[in-house]
Amino acid sequence: MQRKPRIFVVGSFVMDVIATTERVPPSGQTVYGKEFHMAPGGKGANQALQCARLGADVTMMGCVGDDLFGEMLLETPRAAGVDISRVVVHKGVTSGVGHVTLEVTEHTAQNRIVVIPGANRTLTVDEVAWVKEEIGTYDMVLLQLEVPLEVNRAVARWAKEAGVPVMLNPAPATELDDELLSLVTYLTPNEQEASMETHLPLGTDEQGLKKDDLQKIAAALWSKGVENVIITLGGSGSAVVGADSIRYIPCVRMPHVADPTAAGDSFVGALSVGLSVGLTQEQALAFASHTAAITVSRMGAMPSLPTLEEVLALMRERDYQGFDLSLLDVLK
C-alpha cells in the first residue's frame, strides 16, 4: 500500500468517571478510594483514536448529547486528526457515561465497569446512510456493540456489497443475529464473548484454554458466515483459530499494569491498522499486542492509547523479529 489506510469506525463515545481503590467494597459497605479521574472513552471512539494515533486516516461516526460531556468527548479525537464532522449531536439527550471502579494492587489493576449508553443508543440508520455511497473508498470498517444493532447491520451490509472488510468487536457481550455475523470478515471476541455468542463452553486444562472448545466455537461462528475468528485471551495473548490448527500470539507484558480499561480497544484498533497495511494476521496480532501493552501501563482510556512511534520503540526494545518494521513506514 502506497498511502495511509482509510478506516471507517461506527461506534460509541463514553465519558469514563474512574474511582481507584485498594479494595472493592461488598454490598452495603463503604471504603475510601485513592483517586478520581475523568477520561474520554467509548469503544468506538477509543478504537478510532488508536487507529489515528498509529497513522491511519480515520473517519468516526457516532452520537453524543448536547451536554458538557458531549463536547469534551469530541476534543481528543479531533486533536488526533479523526474526522468527526459526521458525528451527530442529539438535543435533550445525555452523552454516554462509564462508571469505572479500578481495584489497584502493587503490580496490577482490575476494573469493573457500568456503562450508561445515553446518546449512543439513539443513533439511527438514516443518520449513517450517507456512507453508503462512500464506503467503497475505505480499507476497513470497524464496528462494536455500543450502538444499535440495526446500525451495525446496515453499515456491514453496505461494506460487504462494496467489498470492504468488516471487523466486528462483539463487546459488550450481546447475542448477535445470523445476518450480522454473515457480513463479518474478522470477529474479535474475548473468551467470555465467544462462549456467550455460540452457547458453547470454553474450559481450561493444564495447557490453558481447551483447544477442542476453541475449535468448536470457531466452527459455530464459521457456520454463520464469519470468515476469520480471532479470540483475545487477556494476559494469555490471542488465538487465531483455523480448521486444523490454533495459532497463539503471546501477550506482551509490561512491568506494571496501571489500568486495563482500553486494552481491548487498543488491540482491535492496532489489529485493524496492521491488516489494512498488508501485514499477515500473525504479524498484525503481534503489532496489536505491543500496542495494547503500552495502553495497560497507563491510566485512562483515550489518554493511554500510544502513538506509532511509541509502539515501534517498544517493538525494537523487545527485539521483535517477526517482520521488517519498515512495512509500517506507510503510516508515518
HELIX and SHEET records of a PDB file:
HELIX    1   1 LYS A   43  ARG A   53  1                                  11    
HELIX    2   2 LEU A   68  ALA A   79  1                                  12    
HELIX    3   3 GLY A  118  THR A  122  5                                   5    
HELIX    4   4 VAL A  125  VAL A  128  1                                   4    
HELIX    5   5 ALA A  129  GLU A  133  5                                   5    
HELIX    6   6 ILE A  135  THR A  137  5                                   3    
HELIX    7   7 LEU A  149  ALA A  162  1                                  14    
HELIX    8   8 ASP A  178  LEU A  181  1                                   4    
HELIX    9   9 GLU A  191  THR A  198  1                                   8    
HELIX   10  10 LYS A  211  SER A  223  1                                  13    
HELIX   11  11 GLY A  234  SER A  236  5                                   3    
HELIX   12  12 ALA A  263  SER A  276  1                                  14    
HELIX   13  13 GLN A  281  VAL A  296  1                                  16    
HELIX   14  14 MET A  302  SER A  304  5                                   3    
HELIX   15  15 LEU A  308  GLU A  317  1                                  10    
HELIX   16  16 LEU A  325  LEU A  331  5                                   7    
SHEET    1   A 8 ASP A  57  MET A  61  0                                        
SHEET    2   A 8 ARG A   6  VAL A  10  1                                        
SHEET    3   A 8 MET A 140  LEU A 143  1                                        
SHEET    4   A 8 VAL A 166  LEU A 168  1                                        
SHEET    5   A 8 TYR A 186  LEU A 187  1                                        
SHEET    6   A 8 ASN A 228  THR A 232  1                                        
SHEET    7   A 8 SER A 238  VAL A 241 -1                                        
SHEET    8   A 8 ILE A 246  ILE A 249 -1                                        
SHEET    1   B 4 GLU A  35  GLY A  41  0                                        
SHEET    2   B 4 VAL A  14  THR A  21 -1                                        
SHEET    3   B 4 GLY A  96  VAL A 104  1                                        
SHEET    4   B 4 ALA A 109  ILE A 116 -1                                        
SHEET    1   C 2 CYS A  63  GLY A  65  0                                        
SHEET    2   C 2 VAL A  88  HIS A  90  1                                        
SHEET    1   D 2 THR A 204  ASP A 205  0                                        
SHEET    2   D 2 GLY A 208  LEU A 209 -1                                        
END                                                                             
